[in-house]
Structure formats: C-alpha cells, structure tokens
Amino acid sequence: MTTDSYIIRPNPDDPRLTERVTGVDQTGAHIETAVTVERALTIFLNSQEIVTAMTINDYPEYLAIGYLLNQHMLLPDDEVTGVDYDEELAVVVVRTKRKTNYEKKLKKKVQTSGCAQGTVFGDLMEALEGVELPKATLRTSWLYKLTQEINTTPSLYLEAGAIHGCVLAQEDKPLVYMEDVGRHNAVDKIAGWMFKEKVAAGDKIFYTTGRLTSEMVIKTVRMGIPILISRSGFTAWGVELARKANLTLIGRARGKRFIALAGEDRIVFDQDLAYVEEESSKHRRKAAVDD
Amino acid sequence: MTTDSYIIRPNPDDPRLTERVTGVDQTGAHIETAVTVERALTIFLNSQEIVTAMTINDYPEYLAIGYLLNQHMLLPDDEVTGVDYDEELAVVVVRTKRKTNYEKKLKKKVQTSGCAQGTVFGDLMEALEGVELPKATLRTSWLYKLTQEINTTPSLYLEAGAIHGCVLAQEDKPLVYMEDVGRHNAVDKIAGWMFKEKVAAGDKIFYTTGRLTSEMVIKTVRMGIPILISRSGFTAWGVELARKANLTLIGRARGKRFIALAGEDRIVFDQDLAYVEEESSKHRRKAAVDD
C-alpha cells in the first residue's frame, strides 16, 4: 500500500544488474549465489571527457547529470540540450547550451573518505557558503515508517549485497530508491533525477545506507535537502559541516535507535517507541558496505 | 595471549583519532558520543603533488608509501631516500632515488566502485598480467580464529564506528590491523608497512571489512597476497578478476558462514563447525561502512 509512494524503486529482478556465480560454502558444499555487477561508464560534458565511473549502470543519464551537478560542472540553471548514451561504447554525453571547459578542475583532484568520485573537495566546501537550508520538520513517526519500509523493499542489497542505497523521501513516503556499487553514484542518480524532473528539495528527506562523511553532508546540502538520515555512523567533519550548514544529521538509525548530531531542532518526537519494532535479522544490513 | 601476535593494532584511546560530540537520541535525551576524525593529507612524490587523501592520519608515512605503491608511482624496487611528514602543513613527501614524473597519469583518472582514491584503473588491470600468486593454504580453523579475534580486538570501529579495517595475517595470527575512514587508506597503510619492513607477502592472508570489488582484488594481487577474506560481499568483476589471478576470494565471512568464489583449492576444511560461535551482536559490524 505505502509502497505505492515509490516513483523509482530497485529492480533486483533485472538480469543486467546481478550475475549468478558458483562457489563453495563453509561446509565445502558447492553453492550458487548472486553477485552485483559493476560496469565502467565514461561521462562526457559536451566534448570533454570528465570521468569513468564504476556503476551498475541502471540509469546512466541520471548518473551523468547528477555527477556533473555535484561536481559543479553542470549548474542548476544550465540548459541541458541533450543526453546521449551509447551502451556499446559505455559512454554518456551531457550537452549544455553553455560552453564548458573544466581542464583545470580535472587536474586538481582531491580524494575524500566519502571516496568515490575524486571530488573536488575545495569547490564543494565553497558550495556550503551562503547555502540556506529551509525550515522543515522530521517527525520520528515518519523516520521509523521510512526506515522500516526501505529495509523491507525488495532490493539488490537483499538479493546480492555489496551495494549502497539512497532514498529520496517526503514525510513518511519513499519516492526514489537508487542503489549502486559506488555510494556516490546512488546519490548522484537521485540528484540527476531531481534535476531532470525539476523536483523541489526543501520538503524532502534524504536517506543513505552510507556513512555521514563530510562529502555526504556537502552533497546533501548542495542538493538543498534539509534532513539527512543514515543507518551508518558519523565522521567528525561530517558533523561539523552539518552544523555549519544547519543540516539535520541523523545517524546510526537502526530499529528503535538513532542519534542526531546536528539540526536537532527540526525533529518532532511524536513516535511512541513502545510500538517500534527492532530490525529483523533478515533485513539488518549485515556487513560493511563501502564505497 | 594470541593478541600478542599483533605488531600494529588499532589505538582507540588515541585522542587524535576520535572526537566527543553531543547530540540527542531517539528519546530526545541529550547524549555524548565519539565520532571518527578525518583529516586531509596531501601526498607528494619528490617534487610532484599527487593527491590529497582524507584519513585518520595515524600513519602518514605508511599511507603515502602504500598509496604510491598501489598507484604504480612507487615501484617495488625503488629506493626511498626519505619520507618527510609536516604535521602543520598536513603534507607528506616521499623521496626516491629514481626521478619521477606522473603528470600524464594524474590527468587520466578512473573512479571505481571500490572508490577512494581515483585509482588509475587501466594501469591496475595491467598489473594483473603476469602476476603469479604462490601456492598457499587457508585452514578454516585459521579463518574462524582470525575473524573472531579481529572482531573482538579493541578498535576505532567498536569505539566510534564509521571506519574501515584491514588486517594482514599469517596462519591464525593477525599481525597488522589498520583502520581508516577511507577503506583504501587502510589497505595502503598495510602496503606501506610491508614495503618499509620488507615483509614477504606469499605466506600472508589479507582480511578486509570492505566489499570485494575489482579494485580490492587488484590491490591484493598487486601486493602478492594469495588469500583475501571479507565479511562483506562481492561484485561480479571482483570475482572475475580473482579467478583470473588465481586469488582465493572469500566473502560474507560472518560467524559460522562464508562463501568462497575463487581459488577454493587453497582451502582446507579442518574446522568442526559445531565449535564455531556465531558473532555476538556486540561485535557484529552493525551498519554499512563505506568508502
């Protein structure tokens, strides 16, 4: 019923996203299991090659647009005149009305613990300047409904593991659930979808399976989303930047528990915890998943 | 007793590695918790700036050497004439007898789902050519003893979470246990330690909390270690490359369970599973940890 709120959800049955492989288990018995695929996708902005990402490649267009947005190479008011994806060449080209040239930017790369995409960290830091996140509310009743629904939504994670998930939500309704082998790919695919669909960010909630690192916080703020929730932990910079940007930062959200380390004032504690279930072991994310 | 086998182990009590922060929990009560720090460290090779990594920065010298090794910028037979670390500038300079220039390489960056450090993936692929991993044995009794000891070793993960761990082991003995906010930093610190201490790789076992992606497999093979174990899952390329390189690849190693998807012939099933404990919830890694 509530799952009707999904506009995009994982498709674990898509044969292109997992592979069946054989091996042995702890008893030495032969077994067959599903593993997640990763494919190289090279992103061009107009005539310039920007990056090659490793991705499950379910939404190359959204990934390309979102990556370029989060790298400040595509600007919110840019007019995208076309996105051409060539499956055979594993290339996606984003074309803009504005002439672009990021030769310099491509030289100065800073890798972050949020890792993934050689983000130009300095530029991302600047992006925090002057960003005003809107007033917003997070009811704890929404949080528990969201996390419970996300954990039980059929996904590549539940099918094959070794994958990250991000969800764009509104109140207690998940709207877009993206997964990818690279955590930041999942974020970027959602950013690309929001840009293409011209979706407002101020009333949204962002959920990630990944850690709340500086880069994750910066990307969420850049997207204009005031609330970031993770089942994983924090880094000190992530907390510091969230406080600076007045982002509501909630981590270690598992079962009944969560911790808010920034923007606590947006939280309304309306949920009677006596009625919140702990995670079932079936749906607990059982292992470290990176990215 | 067996913990005496550690040459390097995490130091969760090091005040430079965690920060105490205050927030609220699910009941709205004010709490204090520890979060992991991340610091920028810029790595130079001779006069050339190579990369800025986000790291907990406990072993800048090992990280710098290991990073350069794993990027093929430092060669196994290179003579390192000095490693200068300036804490104030957050810069570490690795000096070699050989003249180096990686201008071109620094331009052509490929990001991977193993993410982290903008690895030059093409070059890493080449590195698999002609690599011969030695004959070796993994007794399942060693595997269970190792994972049990690693999970119960005091660590930043158990203290603050949101961090990756890698362990270099021999038979059932963990030798070097490195943690970092960036998964590949932990790998690189071990590679740097092995290079500096001239440690043989052929009789070692590598354990990681992270996923078994193509990049993780390639780095392990590059290091010359024949056995890679993770509590996390696999990607299809990781499995494919491990088979190509004849690496023993074991994933989803938690409690009694594990799955081997490559190099199974090195495994000796000598452990009576009736005597293996499941992970205690205290030591289960509870959440997605990336990066």
Interface residues (C-beta under 8 A of the other chain):
Chain A: T18 E19 V21 T22 G23 V24 D25 Q26 T27 G28 I31 T33 V35 T36 V37 E38 A40 V51 T52 A53 M54 T55 L106 K107 K109 V110 Q111 T112 S113 G114 C115 A116 Q117 G118 F121 T140 A160 G161 A162 I163 H164 D180 V181 G182 R183 H184 N185 T209 G210 R211 L212 T213 S214 S230 R231 S232 G233 F234 T235 A236 W237 G238 V239 G251 R252 R254 K256 R257 F258 I259 A260 L261 A262 E264 I267 F269 L273 R284 R285 K286 A287 A288 V289 D290 D291
Chain B: T18 E19 V21 T22 G23 V24 D25 Q26 T27 G28 I31 T33 V35 T36 V37 E38 A40 V51 T52 A53 M54 T55 L106 K107 K109 V110 Q111 T112 S113 G114 C115 A116 Q117 G118 F121 T140 A160 G161 A162 I163 H164 D180 V181 G182 R183 H184 N185 T209 G210 R211 L212 T213 S214 S230 R231 S232 G233 F234 T235 A236 W237 G238 V239 G251 R252 R254 K256 R257 F258 I259 A260 L261 A262 E264 I267 F269 L273 R284 R285 K286 A287 A288 V289 D290 D291
